[in-house]
Amino acid sequence: MADQPQAADETPSKYGRKACAGLRQELIDCLLASDCVQKHGRTPKECLKKENQGVPYECRTLQNSFFECKRSLLDNRTRFRGSKGY
């Protein structure tokens, strides 16, 4: 029984089952590779809080996309369309 294949909808995705998990992981990876964390020794949370030097534009864009994805979960108009994240 352990060798039976799972249905396509039961297969766990690369980023987990939570909504916006892919964007969240990409944001974390981007922040961990940034100068703010690597050179200045700050935490990713500290780097996001203020306009720190060493946080690339790509990370800010991912931060905004993650925010929009989370906000879409609360928006009743998008409940039927599905979440934007992957």
Backbone hydrogen bonds in HBPLUS format (Angstrom, degrees):
<---DONOR---> <-ACCEPTOR-->    atom                        ^
c    i                          cat <-CA-CA->   ^        H-A-AA   ^      H-
h    n   atom  resd res      DA  || num        DHA   H-A  angle D-A-AA Bond
n    s   type  num  typ     dist DA aas  dist angle  dist       angle   num
A0004-GLN N   A0001-MET O   3.36 MM   3  5.63 169.9  2.37 110.1 112.4     1
A0010-GLU N   A0007-ALA O   3.08 MM   3  5.32 148.3  2.18 106.4 115.9     2
A0016-GLY N   A0013-SER O   3.42 MM   3  5.26 162.0  2.46  99.3 104.5     3
A0024-ARG N   A0020-CYS O   3.06 MM   4  6.24 156.9  2.12 149.5 156.6     4
A0025-GLN N   A0021-ALA O   2.99 MM   4  6.15 160.0  2.03 147.6 151.9     5
A0026-GLU N   A0022-GLY O   3.04 MM   4  6.24 159.2  2.09 147.7 153.5     6
A0027-LEU N   A0023-LEU O   2.97 MM   4  6.12 155.7  2.03 147.1 153.4     7
A0028-ILE N   A0024-ARG O   3.00 MM   4  6.26 157.9  2.05 147.7 153.6     8
A0029-ASP N   A0025-GLN O   2.92 MM   4  6.14 164.0  1.95 151.4 155.6     9
A0030-CYS N   A0026-GLU O   2.93 MM   4  6.07 156.3  1.99 145.1 151.8    10
A0031-LEU N   A0027-LEU O   2.95 MM   4  6.14 162.1  1.98 150.8 155.3    11
A0032-LEU N   A0028-ILE O   2.94 MM   4  6.11 158.5  1.98 151.5 157.4    12
A0033-ALA N   A0029-ASP O   3.18 MM   4  6.31 137.3  2.37 138.9 148.8    13
A0034-SER N   A0031-LEU O   3.14 MM   3  5.04 154.8  2.21  99.6 107.4    14
A0038-GLN N   A0034-SER O   2.96 MM   4  6.10 171.0  1.96 156.9 157.6    15
A0039-LYS N   A0035-ASP O   2.86 MM   4  5.10 146.7  1.97 124.8 135.6    16
A0040-HIS N   A0035-ASP O   3.27 MM   5  6.71 152.9  2.35 159.5 166.7    17
A0036-CYS N   A0054-GLY O   3.35 MM  18  4.61 145.9  2.47 110.3 104.5    18
A0042-ARG N   A0036-CYS O   3.39 MM   6  6.18 166.4  2.41 148.7 145.8    19
A0041-GLY N   A0037-VAL O   3.27 MM   4  4.88 134.1  2.49 111.3 118.5    20
A0047-CYS N   A0043-THR O   3.06 MM   4  6.38 152.4  2.14 151.4 159.7    21
A0048-LEU N   A0044-PRO O   3.13 MM   4  6.38 141.2  2.29 142.4 151.3    22
A0049-LYS N   A0045-LYS O   3.17 MM   4  6.34 141.6  2.33 144.1 153.9    23
A0052-ASN N   A0050-LYS O   2.79 MM   2  5.59 125.5  2.09 113.3  96.4    24
A0059-CYS N   A0056-PRO O   3.09 MM   3  5.50 127.4  2.38 105.3 117.2    25
A0060-ARG N   A0056-PRO O   3.32 MM   4  6.79 154.0  2.40 146.1 153.2    26
A0061-THR N   A0057-TYR O   2.91 MM   4  6.19 152.0  1.99 151.7 159.8    27
A0062-LEU N   A0058-GLU O   2.95 MM   4  6.23 154.6  2.02 144.8 151.6    28
A0063-GLN N   A0059-CYS O   2.85 MM   4  6.07 148.1  1.96 143.3 152.7    29
A0064-ASN N   A0060-ARG O   3.02 MM   4  6.27 155.7  2.08 144.0 149.4    30
A0065-SER N   A0061-THR O   2.94 MM   4  6.20 157.9  1.99 147.7 154.2    31
A0066-PHE N   A0062-LEU O   2.87 MM   4  6.01 156.3  1.92 147.3 153.4    32
A0067-PHE N   A0063-GLN O   2.99 MM   4  6.21 156.0  2.05 144.8 151.4    33
A0068-GLU N   A0064-ASN O   2.92 MM   4  6.18 160.6  1.96 150.6 155.5    34
A0069-CYS N   A0065-SER O   2.93 MM   4  6.13 151.3  2.02 144.3 152.3    35
A0070-LYS N   A0066-PHE O   2.98 MM   4  6.23 162.8  2.01 151.2 155.1    36
A0071-ARG N   A0067-PHE O   2.87 MM   4  6.07 156.4  1.92 149.7 157.0    37
A0072-SER N   A0068-GLU O   2.94 MM   4  6.06 144.6  2.06 140.2 149.2    38
A0073-LEU N   A0070-LYS O   3.15 MM   3  5.36 142.8  2.30  99.8 110.3    39
A0074-LEU N   A0071-ARG O   3.05 MM   3  5.47 143.2  2.19 107.8 117.5    40
A0078-THR N   A0075-ASP O   3.13 MM   3  5.70 140.3  2.29 111.7 121.1    41
A0079-ARG N   A0076-ASN O   3.38 MM   3  5.15 155.6  2.45  95.1 102.1    42
A0081-ARG N   A0078-THR O   3.16 MM   3  4.94 132.6  2.39  92.8 106.0    43
A0082-GLY N   A0078-THR O   3.09 MM   4  6.09 139.5  2.26 151.8 157.6    44
